[in-house]
Amino acid sequence: MQTLHTGYRGLTLLFDLNWDRLLYFVTIAVALMLGAFVGSL
């Protein structure tokens, strides 16, 4: 149980540190999909 709890805390810390980077990549992906959609019209 201790290992599971420690792993969860580590994963939460990693996610908190990389939240802005994840948001950056999601924004780029959405922009590319929107550009492809507009380009196909």
Summary of the structure (lengths in Angstrom):
residues: 41
radius of gyration: 17.1
end to end distance: 54.2
largest distance: 54.8
contacts: 73
relative contact order: 0.09
helix: 90%
strand: 0%
